[in-house]
Amino acid sequence: MQFLYFTDTHIRGTSPKNRLDDFVETLKMKITEVIEIANERQVDFILHGGDVFDRPDLSPNVVGQFAKIFRAAQMPIYAISGNHDTYGHNPNTLSRTMLGLLDSFGLMTIIQPDAPLLLEKNGLKVQLSGQPYHYDLDQRDPKLDYYPINEHQADLMIHTVHSMLVEKALPEGIPHTLIDHIWGTTADILFTGHYHGGFGIKEREGKFICNPGAIARVNNHWSELNRLPKVIIGQLSKEKIDLVEQVLKTAQKGEEVLDRSFLEKAVHQEEKLHQFIQQVKEQSDFQSLQMSDIIQELASLSNVEDEVKQEALRRITVVEESWEGEEYE
């Protein structure tokens, strides 16, 4: 049994301000290549790790353009919802979203957390399960999100979670889970998205934890200049799991599509933001505050420039999606 995994396409109808190219057309080419790879390899299914769309109420015109691309797939496409796919980051709103519409039309099958799927081929039984993004993700017992139950007595279990799973600890206040803390997962293969930088394919004692990184590059983080979007091709049997990454040929180098002048302008902003953070630390003990409390307190500060304040607030709201793995002790 063969499959293809990709994640975080963030389909939208406009180009982010830091892109030099036509983001929509570039994304069409990349997703077209993904489907072509799947068709050429004659994989049995495609798996998407969430954030198919950049917003739940995307224009039907834009959705229709990309639906034509997905329709070219000669095999089923399974997916979970990401935080951008639903209203209020609530997976229960899926039926009112454009991703829910694709599910209704049969272009994608959305894996529900309480309803794992069973796929069979040549005597091999594979269970597909998934955990969509929700507010308690990476803040509650990881067994509830990362440890699927083998409900179909399958030979192999593939579990997909749209979560902030990372190799190294992130700063205080950013919910995340460390890879080293979940190697006890019951899944044979665990796929994640959300963390755009990805960490490739990790293996320990026959179990795999993988994130190839986002297909879309929607932010101007420095590491995006060096990252090329990838997919993972998997081949399964009762005896062996074989996973390999494949770089998309249509993906241009970051320096060709990301506005370097915008990045250079951000250097000065980084310095000012660092000074602002130091100032905030002197005034508040954020160890005991929730993110919403931090936002409210930042908004009440009056001795910083409005531009810097607004940038800090913006970063708090998007940091989980755009985090690119800077090292922290």
Helices and strands as residue ranges (DSSP letters): E 2-6, H 23-41, E 45-48, H 60-71, E 77-79, G 87-89, G 91-96, H 98-105, E 109-110, E 117-121, E 124-131, H 143-146, E 156-161, E 165-166, E 177-178, G 179-181, E 189-192, E 200-204, E 207-211, G 222-225, E 230-236, E 241-247, H 254-257, H 260-283, G 286-288, H 291-300, H 306-322
